[in-house]
Amino acid sequence: RRRYHAPLTRTIHLGKPPQAIADVAKAVVEFKAPVVLDEEIDICVRCAGIGNSSMTFLFELHGAGADDLRASGEEVSVHVAEARGRPQRVPDAIVAQFEAFEGRVLRRRAEAAE
């Protein structure tokens, strides 16, 4: 199980605010079994693909240390230029971090040339 979503998105910005942010465009969750109050869970997240301005993440929730799927889902985030509020290309540096971690190409070919 690969866990990198939280460390890459937990960034402290000192002084000047970030030039772009990610907005959730789509979120789908399929519940399989309940998670009870105060139960520890493992959340597994991976990047499934990167478009021009979007990133698709797949996730699973399991009981801590167990292989019992409680929920799964997909989230599509859109990289947005904060000042204008319009979609903006996902920076190559971010793409490179995710591709290095996954060990495979994530940017869709047709959009990589744009």
Buried (B, 14 or more C-beta within 10 A) or exposed (E): EEEBBEEEEEEEEEEEEEEBBBEEBEEEEEEEEEBEEEEEBBBBBBBBBBBBBBBBBBBBBBBEEEEEBBBBBBBBBBBBBEEEEEBBBBEEEBBEBBBEBBEEEBBEEEBBEE
